[in-house]
Amino acid sequence: MTEQKKILCVGFSYCAAALVPYLQKLDWHIMATARDGARAEALHELGIEVLPVDGTELLPEQIASVTHILVSPPPDGDGMDPAYQLLSLALAHHTPSWIGYLSTTGVYGDHEGAWIDEDTPTGTLGARGLRRVKAEQNWRCLGEANGHCVNFFRLAGIYGPSRNGLVALQQGRSRRISKPGQVFSRIHVEDIAQILLASIERPNPGRAYSVCDDEPAAPEEVVRFAAELMGVDPPPLVPFEQAELSPMAKSFYADNKRIRNDRIKTELGVQLKFPTYRDGLTSLWQAMQTSSDSPSDSPSDSPSAFLPTRS
């Protein structure tokens, strides 16, 4: 009898929530960490086994039956990686088949709008990008030292149900900010899920993947298209210098690059469901016509629905 596959989601993120239904259909056992009772109860209702976290480290026996691990939490502002601290001891004694680390395209730094891929030398990095680079290095070293297959998923700006510019427009919190020459890459959360599934089926130790769609675009153009879909006027165009953005939001505008996604197609065999923001937003708007799309909590390091986020 084939052993049931079991995935541990460290931090039950937006991306993890998109992946889990596909795994449940394949009869996977789903586990997730939780640090509070309310979170644990919500996970139980989704049919997910909760692994309570009340310390800084998991013991090897707590993950002895886990075959796959998905890591979502980012490093904190001091550069400490809570997921690495949680798992490093246990992973010195247990070898799952696959570890997926959700990183960010911020590790590439600034390239002044040029096209780049996973092998392009790193450009100028801000503090957030440096923390991510260090986190990737730690996970890579852990994998190499213990024989783990760790794959890195460098996520562009995430959008999807309940987290998109259409909802932002409905709520009156959308902004259209113009910085000449600035572009961002994006990715629909359903495409993230299928990329993770493809990697699980084709584990490649140490491999990193740029997870983005086919068309980098200026953020103000994406907002304009969303407004056009909804039949409303777009917000007024505000020059970047006058936008009074938070330090976090400004940090996203410090990076300007166009990211190629060839590797997810050639190595993982992925065909994107939503190859451009127009495809994704059109699908979301059609869905919103037949159901109530309510907002979710913003991702931990995302300033808006159209800027690069994490998981």
N, C-alpha and C positions, 0 to 999 in steps of 0.2 A: 504494500500500500504506500502510495506517494505521501511524503510528509507534507502537511499543510504549511503553506508559506505564511509567515507572520512578519508584518512590518511595524516598526516602532516609529511613530511620528513625534519627534522631539520639537515641541512647540506646534500646536495644531493650527497652522496658518491658513490663510486664504487659499494658497496653492495646495496644501495638504487636503483641505476640504474638497477641492476639485478632483484630486487624484483618487481619494478613498472610494467613491461609488464605483469606479471602474474595477478596483481591486476586490471590492465586496462581490461584484458580479462573477469574479473569477474564484470565489470562495476563499479569499485570503482572510486571515485573522488580523484585525486591526487593533493596535495599541497606540496610546498617546499619553504623553506626560501632562500632568496638571498640578498646579500649585495651590488651588483653592477649591472649596467644595462646590461652588456654583458652576465653575468650569467643568469639574468632574461630572456633575449631574447632567449637564448639557451633552457631554460626550457619551455618557451612558445611554442617553435617549437616541443617539445615532447608532447604537449597536457597537460602540467602541469600548474596548477594555482600557481602563484608566490605570496608569502607573503613577501613583502619587509621588511627588518630589518634595521632600521636606528637608533635604540637605544639599550639599554641593556635589556629591558624587553618587553614582549608581554602583552597586556591587555586581560583580560578574554573574552571580546566580540570578539577578533580576532580569538579565537579558539573555540568559542561556538558550532559550528557545527562539530567539529573534533571528530571522533570516535576512531581513532588510531593514535599513534605517534611513529615514528622511530627516535632515537637519534644517530647520527653518530660522531659528533666532539669530539675529545679527550680533556682532560684538557691541558692547556698551560704549558709552562715551569715553571711558578710560582705556578702551582697547581690550578689556577682558571679554573672553568668549564663554558665555555661560554653558553652552552646549558642549564645548570642548572640555570644560571643567567637569561637567556632569558625566561624560562618557569615557574620558581617556583611560581611567583605571580599569573599567569593565572591558574596554576594547583591547587592553593588553593581554586579556585572557580568553577572549571570545572573538571569533572571526565570522561575521555575517557575510552573505554572498555579495552584498552591494550596500554602499553608503552613498547617499545623494546629499550633497551640500549645496544649499540654495544661496548663491552669492549674488553679485550685481555687476552690471556693465561698468559701474564706477571704478572697478579695478583697472580699466584701460586708461583712465585719466583723460586729459584734454588732447585732442588732435586737430583742433581748429577746423572742424567740419570735414576732415578727410575720411576716406573709406578705410576701415581697419578690419582685422579678424583676430582669431585667438592667438596667432603667432606674432602679431604686431608688437614691437617694443612698447613698454608702458610710457605714456605721456606724462605731463605734469599732473601730480596727484595732490588733492586736498587731504585734510585730516580724515574724512570719512573713507575716502578711497584707500588711504594708507592702512587704516584699521582692517579693511576688508582684505587687502593684499596679505597682511600679516596672518589673518585668520585662515586664508587659503593655504598659506605656507605651513601653518601648524597642522592642519588636517592632512596635507600632502605628506608631511614628515611622519605623522602617526600611521598613515596607510603604508608607507614604505617600510617603516620599522616593524610593523606587525603583519605584513602580507595582506592588507585589506584592499579591496577594490573601492576606492573613493573617486566619485565623479563630481565635477563641479559644474553648476548650472548658473551662468552669469545672466541674470534676468534683467531685461529692459523694463520699461514702464509697464506695470501690470494693470490691466483693466478687465472687466467682465461683469456679470450680473451684480447689481447693487453697488458696484464700484466703477463708475464711468462718468464721462462728461455730460451725458444726457441727464443723469440724476443730479449732477452739480447744477446744470441749467434749471432744472425743475425747482431746485431748492434756492435758487437765486445766489449761489455762492461761486459761480463760474467767473473766471477772469480771462481776458484775452490780452496777453502781454507780448509785446513785440521787441525782439532783440535781433537786429539784422544779421542774417546768416545762421542763426541758431536753429538746430534741429535736434529732435529726440527720436529714439527708437522705442517701439512699444511691442507688447505681446498680450494676446487674449489668454485668460487663465485656462481655458479649455485646451489651447495649444500647449501650454506648459504641462498640463496633465498628460497629453499624448507623448510629449517629448520624454517625460520621466518614465512612462511605461516602456517606450522604445529603448531607453538606456538600461532599464531593468532586464530587458530581454537580450541586450547586447552589452554586458558589462565590459568596460575597458579601463583597467586600473590607471588612475591619475589623469584621465582625459577631462578636458574642460570644453564646455559648449557655450557659444553665444546664443542666448534664447531670446530671439526677437523676430519680428515679422520682416517682410520684404521691403518695406518702404519707410525709411526715416522721413520725418516731416516736421515742419515748423509748428509749434504748439498752437499758435493763433489760427492756423489753417484748420487744425483738427476741431477747435472750438467752433469755428465758422461752419464747418460741415455738420457738426452736431446740431447747431441751431437751425440750419437749413432742413435737416431731417424732421425736426420738431415743428417747423413752420413758424419760428419765432425770430426776432431780431437778435443777432449776436451781441454780446457785451461790447462796450466801446473799446477800441484799441488803446492800450496804455503803453507808452514807451518803457522799456525795462528800467531806465534810470529813474523814472517817476513812480514805479510800482510799489515801493515800500514793502518789499518782501522780507520775510523772516530770514535769519541767517541760514537755516536749513534749506529754504527754497532757493536762496541765492547760490548755495553750493552746487545745486543741480545745474544752474545756468553757467557755472564755471567750466563745465565739461561740454564740448561740442564735437560730435563724431558721428559718422555714418557706419553702422555695424553690419558686416556681412554675416549671413546665417547659413552658408553653404554646408558647414560640417554637420548640422543636424539633419540635413537632407541626404548627403552622400554617405555618412557613416551610420546614421540611425534610421534612415529610410523614411523620414517624416515628410508628410505632405500637409502643409498648414491648412487648417480649416478656415482661418481668417488671415490671408496673406497681407492684407492692408488694413489700416484703421477704418477705411470706408466699409469693408466687408464686415468687420466686427461690430461697428456702431450700427450699421443697417440691421444686422441680425438682432442686436440688443433692442433696438427701437421697435422692431416687429414684435418681439416678445413682450415688450412693455405695453403694447396695445391690448394684449389679452390677459395680462396679469399685473398685479401691483408690485412695482420694483422699488423697494425701500432701501435707504442707505445703510451701509455697514460701517463699522469703525474704520477709520483711515489706517493704512499700514504704518508701521512704526517709523519709517524714514521716508515718507512720501508727502510732498507739499500739496499735491493736487492730483486729480484723476488723470492728467495728461503728462505728468512728469515721471521720470524713472522712479520706481518704488522698489521695495523688497517684497518678500513673500507674503 
